[in-house]
Amino acid sequence: MFGNICSGFMGLHGIGGFIVMAIFIAIVVIALVVLFKGRGSDKMTNDSAMTELRLRFAKGEITQEEYERTRTSL
């Protein structure tokens, strides 16, 4: 009864099935890269901010109180 209707997408064999699977895998990989790339940039920004804070404290540009307050907020 539904043989001809369902054979469109679910009935892909050979190269058609391969293309659909390749597109699906590419979408999953791109989504994972975007997801994990966003997380790493926050950490990198935080590390560079801490480095800058340590340098300013070492140069005497900020007091120990300012250093501690800013460090806890980062």
PDB file of N, CA, C and O in Angstrom:
ATOM      1  N   MET A   1       0.813  -1.186   0.000  1.00  0.00           N
ATOM      2  CA  MET A   1       0.000   0.000   0.000  1.00  0.00           C
ATOM      3  C   MET A   1       0.869   1.268   0.000  1.00  0.00           C
ATOM      4  O   MET A   1       0.663   2.157  -0.826  1.00  0.00           O
ATOM      5  N   PHE A   2       1.839   1.353   0.925  1.00  0.00           N
ATOM      6  CA  PHE A   2       2.688   2.544   0.987  1.00  0.00           C
ATOM      7  C   PHE A   2       4.033   2.327   0.304  1.00  0.00           C
ATOM      8  O   PHE A   2       4.941   3.143   0.463  1.00  0.00           O
ATOM      9  N   GLY A   3       4.171   1.280  -0.426  1.00  0.00           N
ATOM     10  CA  GLY A   3       5.446   0.942  -1.056  1.00  0.00           C
ATOM     11  C   GLY A   3       5.983   2.036  -1.958  1.00  0.00           C
ATOM     12  O   GLY A   3       7.164   2.371  -1.875  1.00  0.00           O
ATOM     13  N   ASN A   4       5.161   2.593  -2.806  1.00  0.00           N
ATOM     14  CA  ASN A   4       5.622   3.628  -3.733  1.00  0.00           C
ATOM     15  C   ASN A   4       5.809   4.974  -3.053  1.00  0.00           C
ATOM     16  O   ASN A   4       6.678   5.745  -3.460  1.00  0.00           O
ATOM     17  N   ILE A   5       5.029   5.277  -2.040  1.00  0.00           N
ATOM     18  CA  ILE A   5       5.129   6.562  -1.349  1.00  0.00           C
ATOM     19  C   ILE A   5       6.393   6.623  -0.501  1.00  0.00           C
ATOM     20  O   ILE A   5       7.094   7.634  -0.524  1.00  0.00           O
ATOM     21  N   CYS A   6       6.699   5.570   0.245  1.00  0.00           N
ATOM     22  CA  CYS A   6       7.824   5.566   1.174  1.00  0.00           C
ATOM     23  C   CYS A   6       9.155   5.273   0.514  1.00  0.00           C
ATOM     24  O   CYS A   6      10.198   5.399   1.154  1.00  0.00           O
ATOM     25  N   SER A   7       9.145   4.888  -0.736  1.00  0.00           N
ATOM     26  CA  SER A   7      10.409   4.520  -1.368  1.00  0.00           C
ATOM     27  C   SER A   7      11.238   5.736  -1.755  1.00  0.00           C
ATOM     28  O   SER A   7      12.388   5.576  -2.163  1.00  0.00           O
ATOM     29  N   GLY A   8      10.695   6.947  -1.642  1.00  0.00           N
ATOM     30  CA  GLY A   8      11.429   8.148  -2.020  1.00  0.00           C
ATOM     31  C   GLY A   8      12.662   8.370  -1.176  1.00  0.00           C
ATOM     32  O   GLY A   8      13.774   8.217  -1.681  1.00  0.00           O
ATOM     33  N   PHE A   9      12.517   8.723   0.080  1.00  0.00           N
ATOM     34  CA  PHE A   9      13.668   9.018   0.941  1.00  0.00           C
ATOM     35  C   PHE A   9      14.237   7.764   1.575  1.00  0.00           C
ATOM     36  O   PHE A   9      15.452   7.566   1.570  1.00  0.00           O
ATOM     37  N   MET A  10      13.386   6.923   2.117  1.00  0.00           N
ATOM     38  CA  MET A  10      13.848   5.743   2.840  1.00  0.00           C
ATOM     39  C   MET A  10      14.382   4.669   1.895  1.00  0.00           C
ATOM     40  O   MET A  10      15.115   3.778   2.324  1.00  0.00           O
ATOM     41  N   GLY A  11      14.036   4.741   0.663  1.00  0.00           N
ATOM     42  CA  GLY A  11      14.447   3.708  -0.267  1.00  0.00           C
ATOM     43  C   GLY A  11      15.702   4.046  -1.039  1.00  0.00           C
ATOM     44  O   GLY A  11      15.989   3.390  -2.041  1.00  0.00           O
ATOM     45  N   LEU A  12      16.467   5.048  -0.615  1.00  0.00           N
ATOM     46  CA  LEU A  12      17.684   5.414  -1.332  1.00  0.00           C
ATOM     47  C   LEU A  12      18.732   4.318  -1.186  1.00  0.00           C
ATOM     48  O   LEU A  12      19.048   3.878  -0.080  1.00  0.00           O
ATOM     49  N   HIS A  13      19.245   3.903  -2.288  1.00  0.00           N
ATOM     50  CA  HIS A  13      20.291   2.874  -2.299  1.00  0.00           C
ATOM     51  C   HIS A  13      21.446   3.380  -3.146  1.00  0.00           C
ATOM     52  O   HIS A  13      21.274   4.276  -3.972  1.00  0.00           O
ATOM     53  N   GLY A  14      22.603   2.815  -2.943  1.00  0.00           N
ATOM     54  CA  GLY A  14      23.754   3.158  -3.769  1.00  0.00           C
ATOM     55  C   GLY A  14      24.249   4.558  -3.502  1.00  0.00           C
ATOM     56  O   GLY A  14      24.420   4.965  -2.353  1.00  0.00           O
ATOM     57  N   ILE A  15      24.477   5.289  -4.570  1.00  0.00           N
ATOM     58  CA  ILE A  15      25.083   6.613  -4.471  1.00  0.00           C
ATOM     59  C   ILE A  15      24.149   7.605  -3.780  1.00  0.00           C
ATOM     60  O   ILE A  15      24.623   8.496  -3.075  1.00  0.00           O
ATOM     61  N   GLY A  16      22.849   7.475  -3.962  1.00  0.00           N
ATOM     62  CA  GLY A  16      21.898   8.381  -3.309  1.00  0.00           C
ATOM     63  C   GLY A  16      21.955   8.263  -1.798  1.00  0.00           C
ATOM     64  O   GLY A  16      21.949   9.274  -1.095  1.00  0.00           O
ATOM     65  N   GLY A  17      22.010   7.044  -1.295  1.00  0.00           N
ATOM     66  CA  GLY A  17      22.113   6.818   0.144  1.00  0.00           C
ATOM     67  C   GLY A  17      23.427   7.332   0.699  1.00  0.00           C
ATOM     68  O   GLY A  17      23.481   7.873   1.804  1.00  0.00           O
ATOM     69  N   PHE A  18      24.486   7.158  -0.079  1.00  0.00           N
ATOM     70  CA  PHE A  18      25.800   7.649   0.339  1.00  0.00           C
ATOM     71  C   PHE A  18      25.802   9.163   0.454  1.00  0.00           C
ATOM     72  O   PHE A  18      26.355   9.716   1.404  1.00  0.00           O
ATOM     73  N   ILE A  19      25.189   9.832  -0.504  1.00  0.00           N
ATOM     74  CA  ILE A  19      25.153  11.296  -0.493  1.00  0.00           C
ATOM     75  C   ILE A  19      24.354  11.806   0.709  1.00  0.00           C
ATOM     76  O   ILE A  19      24.772  12.753   1.375  1.00  0.00           O
ATOM     77  N   VAL A  20      23.221  11.190   0.981  1.00  0.00           N
ATOM     78  CA  VAL A  20      22.409  11.600   2.127  1.00  0.00           C
ATOM     79  C   VAL A  20      23.188  11.393   3.426  1.00  0.00           C
ATOM     80  O   VAL A  20      23.174  12.261   4.298  1.00  0.00           O
ATOM     81  N   MET A  21      23.866  10.253   3.562  1.00  0.00           N
ATOM     82  CA  MET A  21      24.642   9.971   4.769  1.00  0.00           C
ATOM     83  C   MET A  21      25.819  10.944   4.895  1.00  0.00           C
ATOM     84  O   MET A  21      26.120  11.396   5.999  1.00  0.00           O
ATOM     85  N   ALA A  22      26.482  11.269   3.798  1.00  0.00           N
ATOM     86  CA  ALA A  22      27.608  12.209   3.838  1.00  0.00           C
ATOM     87  C   ALA A  22      27.146  13.597   4.265  1.00  0.00           C
ATOM     88  O   ALA A  22      27.833  14.268   5.036  1.00  0.00           O
ATOM     89  N   ILE A  23      26.005  14.027   3.779  1.00  0.00           N
ATOM     90  CA  ILE A  23      25.466  15.335   4.165  1.00  0.00           C
ATOM     91  C   ILE A  23      25.117  15.337   5.651  1.00  0.00           C
ATOM     92  O   ILE A  23      25.396  16.311   6.350  1.00  0.00           O
ATOM     93  N   PHE A  24      24.517  14.267   6.134  1.00  0.00           N
ATOM     94  CA  PHE A  24      24.167  14.169   7.550  1.00  0.00           C
ATOM     95  C   PHE A  24      25.415  14.219   8.424  1.00  0.00           C
ATOM     96  O   PHE A  24      25.443  14.943   9.419  1.00  0.00           O
ATOM     97  N   ILE A  25      26.440  13.463   8.068  1.00  0.00           N
ATOM     98  CA  ILE A  25      27.682  13.456   8.846  1.00  0.00           C
ATOM     99  C   ILE A  25      28.340  14.832   8.818  1.00  0.00           C
ATOM    100  O   ILE A  25      28.861  15.290   9.835  1.00  0.00           O
ATOM    101  N   ALA A  26      28.320  15.492   7.666  1.00  0.00           N
ATOM    102  CA  ALA A  26      28.914  16.831   7.561  1.00  0.00           C
ATOM    103  C   ALA A  26      28.188  17.819   8.473  1.00  0.00           C
ATOM    104  O   ALA A  26      28.835  18.650   9.112  1.00  0.00           O
ATOM    105  N   ILE A  27      26.876  17.747   8.544  1.00  0.00           N
ATOM    106  CA  ILE A  27      26.107  18.638   9.409  1.00  0.00           C
ATOM    107  C   ILE A  27      26.452  18.391  10.871  1.00  0.00           C
ATOM    108  O   ILE A  27      26.618  19.342  11.635  1.00  0.00           O
ATOM    109  N   VAL A  28      26.562  17.129  11.268  1.00  0.00           N
ATOM    110  CA  VAL A  28      26.914  16.794  12.649  1.00  0.00           C
ATOM    111  C   VAL A  28      28.313  17.298  12.986  1.00  0.00           C
ATOM    112  O   VAL A  28      28.517  17.875  14.054  1.00  0.00           O
ATOM    113  N   VAL A  29      29.271  17.091  12.101  1.00  0.00           N
ATOM    114  CA  VAL A  29      30.653  17.531  12.344  1.00  0.00           C
ATOM    115  C   VAL A  29      30.715  19.052  12.456  1.00  0.00           C
ATOM    116  O   VAL A  29      31.377  19.577  13.352  1.00  0.00           O
ATOM    117  N   ILE A  30      30.043  19.758  11.570  1.00  0.00           N
ATOM    118  CA  ILE A  30      30.040  21.226  11.612  1.00  0.00           C
ATOM    119  C   ILE A  30      29.412  21.719  12.912  1.00  0.00           C
ATOM    120  O   ILE A  30      29.911  22.664  13.523  1.00  0.00           O
ATOM    121  N   ALA A  31      28.323  21.087  13.336  1.00  0.00           N
ATOM    122  CA  ALA A  31      27.679  21.488  14.586  1.00  0.00           C
ATOM    123  C   ALA A  31      28.606  21.278  15.772  1.00  0.00           C
ATOM    124  O   ALA A  31      28.668  22.126  16.663  1.00  0.00           O
ATOM    125  N   LEU A  32      29.329  20.163  15.798  1.00  0.00           N
ATOM    126  CA  LEU A  32      30.257  19.900  16.899  1.00  0.00           C
ATOM    127  C   LEU A  32      31.420  20.892  16.902  1.00  0.00           C
ATOM    128  O   LEU A  32      31.837  21.358  17.962  1.00  0.00           O
ATOM    129  N   VAL A  33      31.937  21.212  15.731  1.00  0.00           N
ATOM    130  CA  VAL A  33      33.044  22.170  15.646  1.00  0.00           C
ATOM    131  C   VAL A  33      32.601  23.538  16.151  1.00  0.00           C
ATOM    132  O   VAL A  33      33.325  24.181  16.911  1.00  0.00           O
ATOM    133  N   VAL A  34      31.431  23.983  15.741  1.00  0.00           N
ATOM    134  CA  VAL A  34      30.922  25.288  16.181  1.00  0.00           C
ATOM    135  C   VAL A  34      30.694  25.280  17.691  1.00  0.00           C
ATOM    136  O   VAL A  34      31.011  26.255  18.373  1.00  0.00           O
ATOM    137  N   LEU A  35      30.150  24.191  18.210  1.00  0.00           N
ATOM    138  CA  LEU A  35      29.879  24.088  19.639  1.00  0.00           C
ATOM    139  C   LEU A  35      31.158  24.147  20.458  1.00  0.00           C
ATOM    140  O   LEU A  35      31.235  24.902  21.428  1.00  0.00           O
ATOM    141  N   PHE A  36      32.160  23.367  20.085  1.00  0.00           N
ATOM    142  CA  PHE A  36      33.389  23.314  20.871  1.00  0.00           C
ATOM    143  C   PHE A  36      34.305  24.495  20.603  1.00  0.00           C
ATOM    144  O   PHE A  36      35.095  24.860  21.474  1.00  0.00           O
ATOM    145  N   LYS A  37      34.228  25.092  19.447  1.00  0.00           N
ATOM    146  CA  LYS A  37      35.043  26.268  19.156  1.00  0.00           C
ATOM    147  C   LYS A  37      34.618  27.440  20.038  1.00  0.00           C
ATOM    148  O   LYS A  37      35.465  28.207  20.495  1.00  0.00           O
ATOM    149  N   GLY A  38      33.349  27.583  20.274  1.00  0.00           N
ATOM    150  CA  GLY A  38      32.841  28.645  21.138  1.00  0.00           C
ATOM    151  C   GLY A  38      33.322  28.511  22.563  1.00  0.00           C
ATOM    152  O   GLY A  38      33.622  29.517  23.206  1.00  0.00           O
ATOM    153  N   ARG A  39      33.404  27.309  23.071  1.00  0.00           N
ATOM    154  CA  ARG A  39      33.859  27.094  24.442  1.00  0.00           C
ATOM    155  C   ARG A  39      35.330  27.440  24.612  1.00  0.00           C
ATOM    156  O   ARG A  39      35.711  28.009  25.635  1.00  0.00           O
ATOM    157  N   GLY A  40      36.140  27.118  23.658  1.00  0.00           N
ATOM    158  CA  GLY A  40      37.577  27.372  23.763  1.00  0.00           C
ATOM    159  C   GLY A  40      37.918  28.846  23.737  1.00  0.00           C
ATOM    160  O   GLY A  40      38.875  29.271  24.383  1.00  0.00           O
ATOM    161  N   SER A  41      37.152  29.631  23.002  1.00  0.00           N
ATOM    162  CA  SER A  41      37.458  31.058  22.900  1.00  0.00           C
ATOM    163  C   SER A  41      37.233  31.765  24.232  1.00  0.00           C
ATOM    164  O   SER A  41      37.962  32.701  24.562  1.00  0.00           O
ATOM    165  N   ASP A  42      36.233  31.333  25.003  1.00  0.00           N
ATOM    166  CA  ASP A  42      36.008  31.943  26.313  1.00  0.00           C
ATOM    167  C   ASP A  42      37.185  31.678  27.235  1.00  0.00           C
ATOM    168  O   ASP A  42      37.618  32.570  27.965  1.00  0.00           O
ATOM    169  N   LYS A  43      37.698  30.472  27.206  1.00  0.00           N
ATOM    170  CA  LYS A  43      38.832  30.125  28.063  1.00  0.00           C
ATOM    171  C   LYS A  43      40.062  30.927  27.655  1.00  0.00           C
ATOM    172  O   LYS A  43      40.803  31.413  28.509  1.00  0.00           O
ATOM    173  N   MET A  44      40.275  31.064  26.357  1.00  0.00           N
ATOM    174  CA  MET A  44      41.438  31.804  25.877  1.00  0.00           C
ATOM    175  C   MET A  44      41.340  33.266  26.301  1.00  0.00           C
ATOM    176  O   MET A  44      42.341  33.858  26.703  1.00  0.00           O
ATOM    177  N   THR A  45      40.158  33.851  26.218  1.00  0.00           N
ATOM    178  CA  THR A  45      39.964  35.236  26.625  1.00  0.00           C
ATOM    179  C   THR A  45      40.226  35.393  28.110  1.00  0.00           C
ATOM    180  O   THR A  45      40.854  36.365  28.528  1.00  0.00           O
ATOM    181  N   ASN A  46      39.755  34.454  28.910  1.00  0.00           N
ATOM    182  CA  ASN A  46      39.962  34.496  30.350  1.00  0.00           C
ATOM    183  C   ASN A  46      41.453  34.380  30.674  1.00  0.00           C
ATOM    184  O   ASN A  46      41.953  35.104  31.535  1.00  0.00           O
ATOM    185  N   ASP A  47      42.173  33.472  29.992  1.00  0.00           N
ATOM    186  CA  ASP A  47      43.606  33.320  30.223  1.00  0.00           C
ATOM    187  C   ASP A  47      44.371  34.590  29.875  1.00  0.00           C
ATOM    188  O   ASP A  47      45.277  34.986  30.608  1.00  0.00           O
ATOM    189  N   SER A  48      44.020  35.226  28.775  1.00  0.00           N
ATOM    190  CA  SER A  48      44.726  36.449  28.396  1.00  0.00           C
ATOM    191  C   SER A  48      44.401  37.587  29.364  1.00  0.00           C
ATOM    192  O   SER A  48      45.254  38.431  29.640  1.00  0.00           O
ATOM    193  N   ALA A  49      43.172  37.611  29.878  1.00  0.00           N
ATOM    194  CA  ALA A  49      42.813  38.639  30.862  1.00  0.00           C
ATOM    195  C   ALA A  49      43.591  38.431  32.161  1.00  0.00           C
ATOM    196  O   ALA A  49      44.051  39.398  32.769  1.00  0.00           O
ATOM    197  N   MET A  50      43.740  37.178  32.588  1.00  0.00           N
ATOM    198  CA  MET A  50      44.509  36.897  33.800  1.00  0.00           C
ATOM    199  C   MET A  50      45.979  37.254  33.606  1.00  0.00           C
ATOM    200  O   MET A  50      46.615  37.774  34.523  1.00  0.00           O
ATOM    201  N   THR A  51      46.513  36.987  32.447  1.00  0.00           N
ATOM    202  CA  THR A  51      47.907  37.342  32.160  1.00  0.00           C
ATOM    203  C   THR A  51      48.096  38.852  32.231  1.00  0.00           C
ATOM    204  O   THR A  51      49.065  39.340  32.812  1.00  0.00           O
ATOM    205  N   GLU A  52      47.171  39.577  31.640  1.00  0.00           N
ATOM    206  CA  GLU A  52      47.241  41.040  31.677  1.00  0.00           C
ATOM    207  C   GLU A  52      47.118  41.555  33.110  1.00  0.00           C
ATOM    208  O   GLU A  52      47.819  42.489  33.500  1.00  0.00           O
ATOM    209  N   LEU A  53      46.230  40.946  33.890  1.00  0.00           N
ATOM    210  CA  LEU A  53      46.066  41.345  35.289  1.00  0.00           C
ATOM    211  C   LEU A  53      47.342  41.102  36.081  1.00  0.00           C
ATOM    212  O   LEU A  53      47.755  41.957  36.864  1.00  0.00           O
ATOM    213  N   ARG A  54      47.965  39.958  35.889  1.00  0.00           N
ATOM    214  CA  ARG A  54      49.233  39.660  36.593  1.00  0.00           C
ATOM    215  C   ARG A  54      50.331  40.645  36.206  1.00  0.00           C
ATOM    216  O   ARG A  54      51.101  41.090  37.057  1.00  0.00           O
ATOM    217  N   LEU A  55      50.399  40.982  34.927  1.00  0.00           N
ATOM    218  CA  LEU A  55      51.413  41.945  34.473  1.00  0.00           C
ATOM    219  C   LEU A  55      51.191  43.319  35.099  1.00  0.00           C
ATOM    220  O   LEU A  55      52.143  43.965  35.535  1.00  0.00           O
ATOM    221  N   ARG A  56      49.940  43.763  35.144  1.00  0.00           N
ATOM    222  CA  ARG A  56      49.654  45.071  35.742  1.00  0.00           C
ATOM    223  C   ARG A  56      50.001  45.089  37.219  1.00  0.00           C
ATOM    224  O   ARG A  56      50.511  46.089  37.724  1.00  0.00           O
ATOM    225  N   PHE A  57      49.728  43.982  37.925  1.00  0.00           N
ATOM    226  CA  PHE A  57      50.064  43.898  39.343  1.00  0.00           C
ATOM    227  C   PHE A  57      51.581  43.880  39.537  1.00  0.00           C
ATOM    228  O   PHE A  57      52.105  44.526  40.444  1.00  0.00           O
ATOM    229  N   ALA A  58      52.274  43.144  38.686  1.00  0.00           N
ATOM    230  CA  ALA A  58      53.737  43.067  38.785  1.00  0.00           C
ATOM    231  C   ALA A  58      54.389  44.425  38.510  1.00  0.00           C
ATOM    232  O   ALA A  58      55.411  44.751  39.114  1.00  0.00           O
ATOM    233  N   LYS A  59      53.818  45.206  37.619  1.00  0.00           N
ATOM    234  CA  LYS A  59      54.362  46.529  37.305  1.00  0.00           C
ATOM    235  C   LYS A  59      53.995  47.568  38.356  1.00  0.00           C
ATOM    236  O   LYS A  59      54.541  48.671  38.358  1.00  0.00           O
ATOM    237  N   GLY A  60      53.077  47.221  39.246  1.00  0.00           N
ATOM    238  CA  GLY A  60      52.659  48.162  40.273  1.00  0.00           C
ATOM    239  C   GLY A  60      51.569  49.111  39.826  1.00  0.00           C
ATOM    240  O   GLY A  60      51.317  50.119  40.485  1.00  0.00           O
ATOM    241  N   GLU A  61      50.928  48.809  38.732  1.00  0.00           N
ATOM    242  CA  GLU A  61      49.865  49.672  38.225  1.00  0.00           C
ATOM    243  C   GLU A  61      48.585  49.551  39.047  1.00  0.00           C
ATOM    244  O   GLU A  61      47.781  50.482  39.085  1.00  0.00           O
ATOM    245  N   ILE A  62      48.393  48.416  39.700  1.00  0.00           N
ATOM    246  CA  ILE A  62      47.209  48.209  40.532  1.00  0.00           C
ATOM    247  C   ILE A  62      47.648  47.705  41.904  1.00  0.00           C
ATOM    248  O   ILE A  62      48.724  47.124  42.049  1.00  0.00           O
ATOM    249  N   THR A  63      46.806  47.933  42.901  1.00  0.00           N
ATOM    250  CA  THR A  63      47.119  47.479  44.256  1.00  0.00           C
ATOM    251  C   THR A  63      46.751  46.004  44.405  1.00  0.00           C
ATOM    252  O   THR A  63      46.108  45.411  43.539  1.00  0.00           O
ATOM    253  N   GLN A  64      47.181  45.431  45.539  1.00  0.00           N
ATOM    254  CA  GLN A  64      46.865  44.030  45.798  1.00  0.00           C
ATOM    255  C   GLN A  64      45.353  43.856  45.960  1.00  0.00           C
ATOM    256  O   GLN A  64      44.797  42.846  45.530  1.00  0.00           O
ATOM    257  N   GLU A  65      44.699  44.815  46.566  1.00  0.00           N
ATOM    258  CA  GLU A  65      43.247  44.750  46.735  1.00  0.00           C
ATOM    259  C   GLU A  65      42.538  44.738  45.378  1.00  0.00           C
ATOM    260  O   GLU A  65      41.616  43.951  45.160  1.00  0.00           O
ATOM    261  N   GLU A  66      42.975  45.615  44.472  1.00  0.00           N
ATOM    262  CA  GLU A  66      42.394  45.636  43.130  1.00  0.00           C
ATOM    263  C   GLU A  66      42.669  44.329  42.390  1.00  0.00           C
ATOM    264  O   GLU A  66      41.809  43.808  41.680  1.00  0.00           O
ATOM    265  N   TYR A  67      43.880  43.813  42.568  1.00  0.00           N
ATOM    266  CA  TYR A  67      44.247  42.548  41.935  1.00  0.00           C
ATOM    267  C   TYR A  67      43.332  41.414  42.404  1.00  0.00           C
ATOM    268  O   TYR A  67      42.794  40.666  41.588  1.00  0.00           O
ATOM    269  N   GLU A  68      43.160  41.292  43.724  1.00  0.00           N
ATOM    270  CA  GLU A  68      42.334  40.215  44.279  1.00  0.00           C
ATOM    271  C   GLU A  68      40.875  40.345  43.840  1.00  0.00           C
ATOM    272  O   GLU A  68      40.236  39.352  43.490  1.00  0.00           O
ATOM    273  N   ARG A  69      40.351  41.576  43.860  1.00  0.00           N
ATOM    274  CA  ARG A  69      38.968  41.807  43.477  1.00  0.00           C
ATOM    275  C   ARG A  69      38.748  41.440  42.003  1.00  0.00           C
ATOM    276  O   ARG A  69      37.763  40.785  41.662  1.00  0.00           O
ATOM    277  N   THR A  70      39.650  41.857  41.153  1.00  0.00           N
ATOM    278  CA  THR A  70      39.519  41.573  39.722  1.00  0.00           C
ATOM    279  C   THR A  70      39.730  40.093  39.436  1.00  0.00           C
ATOM    280  O   THR A  70      39.047  39.526  38.584  1.00  0.00           O
ATOM    281  N   ARG A  71      40.665  39.462  40.134  1.00  0.00           N
ATOM    282  CA  ARG A  71      40.940  38.034  39.918  1.00  0.00           C
ATOM    283  C   ARG A  71      39.721  37.195  40.257  1.00  0.00           C
ATOM    284  O   ARG A  71      39.405  36.248  39.537  1.00  0.00           O
ATOM    285  N   THR A  72      39.028  37.529  41.345  1.00  0.00           N
ATOM    286  CA  THR A  72      37.849  36.748  41.712  1.00  0.00           C
ATOM    287  C   THR A  72      36.690  36.959  40.719  1.00  0.00           C
ATOM    288  O   THR A  72      35.872  36.061  40.518  1.00  0.00           O
ATOM    289  N   SER A  73      36.626  38.135  40.109  1.00  0.00           N
ATOM    290  CA  SER A  73      35.566  38.378  39.140  1.00  0.00           C
ATOM    291  C   SER A  73      35.838  37.687  37.802  1.00  0.00           C
ATOM    292  O   SER A  73      34.911  37.378  37.053  1.00  0.00           O
ATOM    293  N   LEU A  74      37.113  37.451  37.515  1.00  0.00           N
ATOM    294  CA  LEU A  74      37.427  36.755  36.251  1.00  0.00           C
ATOM    295  C   LEU A  74      37.193  35.290  36.443  1.00  0.00           C
ATOM    296  O   LEU A  74      37.391  34.506  35.514  1.00  0.00           O
TER     297      LEU A  74
END
